[in-house]
Amino acid sequence: MPYEVVSAYTLVLGEHPGDSVDGAGNPGAEDHDVVPGRPEVSVHTTAEDAWRALDAGVRERCGMRPRPRRRIDPDAVVRLADAWRAGDPGTRYWQVTAHRLPIMVPELARAVAAVR
């Protein structure tokens, strides 16, 4: 079977101990979806989507308003994420990683050979 290579981008964003977003980790908090101490991990089909998700995640954690819908600047997002991490470098972390994944592509139809 032939292979095709696709790209995927993973984003890891976390704060240890306790990813305390929206009151997680606080006694009596109603948000049971966020487990303290576990990072947020997401997979994206484009680099722009991964950088946009990092920007949104850091802005949410800092209580900032969302970025307007326009082209994302990876350098600006890195500066924002690094500034967020600098607030507590021992516990905050982030990473965007590119992956090239070989995918098997089934051969659905063969080209018709000319008969002479």
C-alpha positions as CSV (number, residue, x, y, z in Angstrom):
1,M,0.0,0.0,0.0
2,P,1.3,3.5,-0.8
3,Y,2.0,6.0,2.0
4,E,1.2,9.7,2.2
5,V,2.7,12.0,4.7
6,V,0.5,14.4,6.6
7,S,1.5,17.1,9.1
8,A,0.0,17.4,12.6
9,Y,0.8,19.9,15.3
10,T,0.5,19.2,19.1
11,L,0.1,21.9,21.7
12,V,0.9,21.2,25.4
13,L,0.0,23.9,27.9
14,G,0.2,23.4,31.6
15,E,0.8,24.7,35.0
16,H,2.0,22.3,37.7
17,P,0.9,21.7,40.5
18,G,-2.7,22.0,39.6
19,D,-3.9,23.4,36.3
20,S,-6.1,25.9,38.1
21,V,-8.3,27.4,35.3
22,D,-11.8,28.5,36.2
23,G,-11.6,27.5,39.8
24,A,-10.3,24.0,39.4
25,G,-8.5,22.7,42.5
26,N,-10.5,25.0,44.8
27,P,-12.6,23.3,47.4
28,G,-16.3,23.3,46.3
29,A,-15.5,24.2,42.7
30,E,-18.1,22.9,40.3
31,D,-15.7,22.4,37.3
32,H,-14.9,18.7,37.2
33,D,-13.5,18.6,33.7
34,V,-10.1,20.0,34.6
35,V,-7.9,17.7,36.6
36,P,-5.3,19.4,38.8
37,G,-1.8,18.8,37.7
38,R,-2.6,17.6,34.1
39,P,-1.7,19.7,31.1
40,E,-4.0,20.6,28.2
41,V,-3.0,18.7,25.1
42,S,-4.5,19.4,21.7
43,V,-3.8,18.2,18.1
44,H,-4.1,20.6,15.2
45,T,-4.0,20.2,11.4
46,T,-2.2,23.4,10.7
47,A,0.5,25.4,12.5
48,E,-1.7,28.5,12.5
49,D,-4.4,26.6,14.4
50,A,-1.8,25.4,17.0
51,W,-0.5,29.0,17.5
52,R,-4.0,30.4,17.7
53,A,-4.9,27.7,20.4
54,L,-1.7,28.6,22.3
55,D,-2.6,32.3,22.2
56,A,-6.2,31.6,23.3
57,G,-5.0,29.3,26.1
58,V,-2.5,31.8,27.5
59,R,-5.0,34.7,27.2
60,E,-7.7,32.6,29.1
61,R,-5.2,31.8,31.9
62,C,-4.2,35.5,32.2
63,G,-7.8,36.8,32.1
64,M,-7.1,38.7,28.8
65,R,-9.7,39.3,26.1
66,P,-9.5,37.0,23.0
67,R,-7.5,38.1,20.0
68,P,-9.5,39.4,17.1
69,R,-10.0,37.0,14.2
70,R,-7.0,37.9,11.9
71,R,-3.8,36.3,10.8
72,I,-1.8,35.0,13.8
73,D,1.8,36.0,14.3
74,P,3.8,33.1,15.8
75,D,6.5,35.4,17.1
76,A,3.9,37.5,19.0
77,V,2.4,34.4,20.4
78,V,5.8,33.1,21.6
79,R,6.5,36.4,23.3
80,L,3.1,36.3,25.1
81,A,3.5,32.6,26.1
82,D,7.1,33.3,27.3
83,A,5.9,36.3,29.4
84,W,3.2,34.1,30.9
85,R,5.7,31.4,31.7
86,A,8.1,34.0,33.2
87,G,5.5,34.8,35.9
88,D,6.2,31.3,37.4
89,P,8.9,29.5,35.4
90,G,9.1,26.6,37.9
91,T,5.5,25.5,37.3
92,R,4.3,26.9,33.9
93,Y,5.1,25.3,30.6
94,W,4.1,25.2,26.9
95,Q,5.2,23.5,23.8
96,V,4.1,23.4,20.1
97,T,5.6,20.5,18.2
98,A,5.3,19.6,14.5
99,H,4.9,16.0,13.4
100,R,5.1,14.3,10.0
101,L,2.9,11.2,10.1
102,P,3.0,8.5,7.3
103,I,-0.6,7.4,6.6
104,M,-1.3,4.3,4.5
105,V,-3.6,5.1,1.6
106,P,-5.5,2.2,0.2
107,E,-5.5,1.8,-3.6
108,L,-9.2,2.2,-4.5
109,A,-8.9,2.0,-8.3
110,R,-6.1,1.1,-10.6
111,A,-5.4,3.1,-13.8
112,V,-6.8,1.3,-16.8
113,A,-3.9,0.0,-19.0
114,A,-4.3,0.4,-22.7
115,V,-4.8,-2.9,-24.5
116,R,-3.1,-3.3,-27.9
